[in-house]
Amino acid sequence: MSITVKGVIERKGFGPGTWALVGEDGETYELKDASSELKKAGLKVSVKGEVRKDVMTFAMIGPVLEVQSFDVL
């Protein structure tokens, strides 16, 4: 099931580092398959994707959001 999350991109410094989307509701999503255009700290975006409950990561900062598409706001 796809969801759309509006928020701000952040670079989290866990291990080798990971990219996250901090939603307007305060929920933090770890981004999976994010393009280089999306990997910019401070970028305000709307991301459409699927929350992957079958994926675990080293960072474990929140649900993993597999990016399907995004728009810069």
C-alpha positions in Angstrom: 0.0 0.0 0.0 1.4 3.4 -1.0 1.5 6.4 1.2 2.4 10.0 0.7 4.4 11.9 3.3 5.2 15.6 3.3 8.3 16.7 5.2 12.0 17.6 5.2 15.0 15.5 4.2 17.7 15.0 6.8 21.0 13.3 6.8 21.4 11.1 9.9 24.9 10.2 11.0 24.4 6.6 12.1 27.1 4.3 10.9 28.0 5.3 7.3 25.0 7.7 7.4 21.5 7.4 6.0 18.9 9.7 4.5 15.6 10.3 6.3 12.3 12.0 5.7 11.0 13.8 8.8 7.3 14.1 8.2 5.1 17.0 9.2 3.6 14.8 11.9 7.1 14.2 13.4 7.4 10.6 12.2 10.9 9.8 10.8 11.2 7.5 7.8 14.4 6.0 6.6 14.5 6.3 2.8 15.1 3.3 0.6 16.0 3.7 -3.1 16.2 7.5 -2.9 17.6 9.2 -6.0 20.5 11.6 -5.7 18.1 14.5 -6.4 16.3 13.6 -3.2 19.5 13.3 -1.0 19.7 17.0 -0.1 19.4 18.0 3.6 16.8 20.6 4.2 14.8 19.9 1.1 11.0 20.1 1.6 9.3 17.3 -0.3 6.3 15.2 -0.8 7.3 11.5 -1.1 5.1 8.7 -2.4 6.2 5.3 -1.4 5.6 2.0 0.4 6.5 1.3 4.0 8.5 -1.8 4.0 8.0 -3.9 7.1 10.1 -6.7 5.8 13.3 -4.6 5.7 15.7 -4.0 8.6 18.6 -1.5 8.6 21.6 -0.7 10.8 20.3 2.9 11.5 16.8 1.7 12.7 15.6 5.4 12.9 12.1 4.6 11.9 10.0 2.8 9.3 11.7 2.2 6.0 10.0 4.1 3.1 10.7 2.7 -0.3 10.6 5.8 -2.6 8.4 5.5 -5.7 8.2 9.2 -6.6 8.6 12.6 -5.1 7.9 16.3 -5.6 9.9 19.2 -4.3 7.6 21.6 -2.5 
